[in-house]
Amino acid sequence: MSIAAVLAVWSAYAFSAAGLLARLPLARTALVLISAVLLLRSAAFFVRSSWRPDLSFGFMLWSSLIVFALGLCFAIGTWQAWPELSEKAAK
């Protein structure tokens, strides 16, 4: 449930940056942090096997690839929407 709530908030920021929802506070900061969290989580694939040897290789690989794709989408979207997300553009 908490993962779904976090993903819902992150989706709201993405939709806000795309202009589909009202502008959310700290949009630039939030989108950069969301991108960083997702990309760092995907990079953890290389060290996770020592942390969680009980997880299968397939699970670790696919979950890391999915999170990498999400992080890449957030990073590219943030880069494309950056000018519109400035404080001056909001006014």
C-alpha positions as CSV (number, residue, x, y, z in Angstrom):
1,M,0.0,0.0,0.0
2,S,2.7,2.5,0.9
3,I,4.6,1.8,-2.4
4,A,1.4,2.5,-4.3
5,A,1.0,5.7,-2.5
6,V,4.5,6.8,-3.2
7,L,4.1,5.9,-6.9
8,A,0.8,7.8,-7.0
9,V,2.5,11.0,-5.7
10,W,5.4,10.6,-8.1
11,S,2.9,10.1,-11.0
12,A,1.1,13.3,-9.9
13,Y,4.3,15.2,-10.2
14,A,5.0,13.7,-13.6
15,F,1.5,14.7,-14.8
16,S,1.8,18.1,-13.3
17,A,5.1,18.7,-15.2
18,A,3.4,17.5,-18.4
19,G,0.7,20.1,-17.8
20,L,-2.1,17.5,-17.2
21,L,-2.6,18.5,-13.6
22,A,-2.2,21.8,-11.7
23,R,1.3,22.8,-10.8
24,L,2.5,21.1,-7.7
25,P,4.9,22.8,-5.2
26,L,8.6,22.2,-5.5
27,A,8.1,20.5,-8.9
28,R,11.7,20.9,-10.1
29,T,13.2,19.6,-6.9
30,A,10.8,16.7,-6.6
31,L,11.3,15.5,-10.1
32,V,15.1,15.6,-9.9
33,L,14.9,13.7,-6.6
34,I,12.4,11.2,-8.0
35,S,14.7,10.6,-11.0
36,A,17.7,10.2,-8.8
37,V,16.0,7.7,-6.5
38,L,14.8,5.6,-9.3
39,L,18.2,5.6,-11.2
40,L,20.1,4.9,-8.0
41,R,17.7,2.0,-7.1
42,S,18.3,0.5,-10.6
43,A,22.1,0.8,-10.1
44,A,21.8,-1.2,-6.9
45,F,21.3,-4.3,-9.0
46,F,25.0,-4.8,-9.0
47,V,25.3,-4.8,-5.2
48,R,21.9,-6.3,-4.2
49,S,23.0,-9.9,-4.5
50,S,25.2,-9.5,-1.5
51,W,22.4,-7.7,0.5
52,R,19.6,-10.1,-0.4
53,P,20.9,-13.5,-1.5
54,D,17.4,-14.9,-1.0
55,L,16.1,-13.0,-4.1
56,S,16.3,-14.7,-7.4
57,F,18.6,-13.3,-10.1
58,G,15.6,-12.9,-12.4
59,F,13.7,-10.8,-9.9
60,M,16.6,-8.6,-9.3
61,L,17.3,-8.1,-13.0
62,W,13.8,-7.4,-14.1
63,S,12.9,-5.1,-11.2
64,S,16.1,-3.2,-11.8
65,L,15.4,-2.9,-15.5
66,I,11.8,-1.7,-14.8
67,V,13.0,0.9,-12.3
68,F,15.7,2.0,-14.7
69,A,13.1,2.6,-17.4
70,L,11.0,4.6,-15.0
71,G,13.9,6.7,-13.8
72,L,15.0,7.3,-17.4
73,C,11.4,8.5,-18.3
74,F,11.4,10.8,-15.3
75,A,14.8,12.2,-16.1
76,I,14.1,12.8,-19.7
77,G,10.7,14.3,-18.9
78,T,12.2,16.6,-16.3
79,W,14.9,17.7,-18.7
80,Q,12.2,18.5,-21.4
81,A,9.9,20.3,-19.0
82,W,12.6,22.2,-17.2
83,P,12.0,25.6,-18.8
84,E,8.3,25.5,-18.1
85,L,8.9,24.4,-14.5
86,S,10.8,27.6,-13.6
87,E,9.2,30.0,-11.1
88,K,9.0,32.7,-13.7
89,A,7.1,30.5,-16.1
90,A,4.6,29.7,-13.3
91,K,3.6,33.3,-12.9
